[in-house]
Amino acid sequence: MILTLIDNYQGEESDIVLVSMTRSNKSHDIGFMAAPERLNVLLSRARNGLIMFGNMETFTNSRNGKDVWQKLMNHLKENRQLYDGLPIKCERHSDRVALLQSPDDFETFCPDGGCQERW
């Protein structure tokens, strides 16, 4: 696993990219993430999956950059790719799906990394 900042990730790719959107404030200040180029880098680094965690309200209401972030959020909503939690599915029991919304949900829905069914 590689941990890096978006500025250091240009020209790099990974199979799965986890993004922590740490900006969350009442003034909706997103700093350098207002630049469309930064969002482009963010969206183009994952080969198979991109998972973003954070307060998207801060980004979609920002003074600078909100147009770009609103377009992204609308696209994700239209394509049903926006979740209020982490969607999971058991690889052995494909009908077993859950949306993890709290730390306790890990133990409830996927104890020991599996699902609630016997393997």
C-alpha positions as CSV (number, residue, x, y, z in Angstrom):
1,M,0.0,0.0,0.0
2,I,1.3,3.5,-0.9
3,L,0.3,6.5,1.1
4,T,0.7,9.8,-0.7
5,L,-0.7,13.2,-1.3
6,I,-2.5,14.1,-4.6
7,D,0.3,16.4,-5.6
8,N,2.8,13.6,-5.4
9,Y,0.6,11.1,-7.3
10,Q,0.8,12.6,-10.8
11,G,1.9,10.0,-13.3
12,E,1.2,7.1,-10.9
13,E,-1.6,4.6,-10.9
14,S,-2.9,1.9,-8.5
15,D,-5.5,-0.8,-8.8
16,I,-7.6,0.7,-6.0
17,V,-7.3,4.2,-4.7
18,L,-8.8,5.2,-1.3
19,V,-9.2,9.0,-0.9
20,S,-9.7,10.8,2.4
21,M,-11.4,14.1,1.7
22,T,-10.3,15.7,5.0
23,R,-11.7,19.1,4.3
24,S,-14.8,19.7,6.4
25,N,-15.6,23.2,7.6
26,K,-18.5,25.6,7.9
27,S,-16.9,28.1,5.5
28,H,-16.7,25.4,2.8
29,D,-13.0,26.1,2.2
30,I,-11.4,23.3,0.1
31,G,-8.1,25.0,-0.5
32,F,-6.1,23.6,-3.4
33,M,-8.8,21.0,-4.2
34,A,-10.7,23.8,-5.9
35,A,-8.4,23.5,-8.9
36,P,-10.1,21.3,-11.6
37,E,-6.6,19.8,-12.4
38,R,-6.4,18.3,-8.9
39,L,-9.8,16.6,-9.3
40,N,-8.6,15.3,-12.7
41,V,-5.5,13.8,-11.1
42,L,-7.7,12.3,-8.3
43,L,-10.1,10.7,-10.7
44,S,-7.6,9.3,-13.1
45,R,-5.3,7.4,-10.8
46,A,-7.4,4.2,-10.1
47,R,-7.4,1.4,-12.6
48,N,-10.2,-0.7,-11.0
49,G,-11.8,1.2,-8.1
50,L,-11.9,4.6,-6.5
51,I,-13.3,5.0,-3.0
52,M,-13.7,8.5,-1.5
53,F,-14.5,9.2,2.1
54,G,-15.4,12.6,3.4
55,N,-17.9,15.4,3.8
56,M,-18.9,16.2,0.2
57,E,-21.1,19.0,1.4
58,T,-18.0,21.1,2.0
59,F,-16.8,20.5,-1.6
60,T,-20.1,21.0,-3.4
61,N,-20.8,24.3,-1.5
62,S,-17.3,25.7,-1.7
63,R,-16.8,29.3,-3.0
64,N,-14.1,28.1,-5.4
65,G,-14.4,24.8,-7.2
66,K,-18.0,24.0,-6.4
67,D,-19.1,23.8,-10.1
68,V,-16.6,21.0,-10.7
69,W,-17.4,19.1,-7.5
70,Q,-21.2,19.5,-8.1
71,K,-20.8,18.0,-11.6
72,L,-18.9,15.0,-10.1
73,M,-21.5,14.5,-7.4
74,N,-24.4,14.7,-9.8
75,H,-22.7,12.2,-12.1
76,L,-22.1,9.8,-9.2
77,K,-25.7,10.2,-8.0
78,E,-27.1,9.6,-11.5
79,N,-25.1,6.5,-11.9
80,R,-26.0,5.2,-8.4
81,Q,-22.3,5.3,-7.3
82,L,-22.7,7.5,-4.2
83,Y,-23.3,5.8,-0.9
84,D,-23.8,6.9,2.7
85,G,-21.4,4.3,3.9
86,L,-19.2,1.5,2.5
87,P,-21.0,-1.1,0.4
88,I,-19.8,-4.6,0.8
89,K,-20.7,-8.0,-0.8
90,C,-19.6,-11.5,0.3
91,E,-17.5,-13.2,-2.4
92,R,-18.9,-16.6,-1.6
93,H,-22.5,-15.6,-1.0
94,S,-23.2,-12.9,-3.6
95,D,-26.7,-12.2,-2.3
96,R,-25.2,-11.1,1.0
97,V,-24.7,-7.3,0.7
98,A,-24.6,-4.6,3.3
99,L,-23.8,-0.9,3.7
100,L,-21.3,-0.3,6.6
101,Q,-22.0,3.0,8.2
102,S,-20.3,2.7,11.6
103,P,-17.4,0.8,13.1
104,D,-19.8,-1.6,14.8
105,D,-21.2,-2.6,11.4
106,F,-17.9,-4.4,10.5
107,E,-18.5,-6.9,13.3
108,T,-22.2,-7.2,12.6
109,F,-22.1,-7.7,8.9
110,C,-18.7,-9.1,8.2
111,P,-17.4,-10.8,11.3
112,D,-13.8,-12.0,11.0
113,G,-13.7,-10.6,7.4
114,G,-16.4,-12.9,6.2
115,C,-20.2,-12.7,6.2
116,Q,-22.9,-14.0,8.5
117,E,-23.3,-17.3,6.6
118,R,-21.2,-20.3,7.4
119,W,-18.3,-20.9,4.9
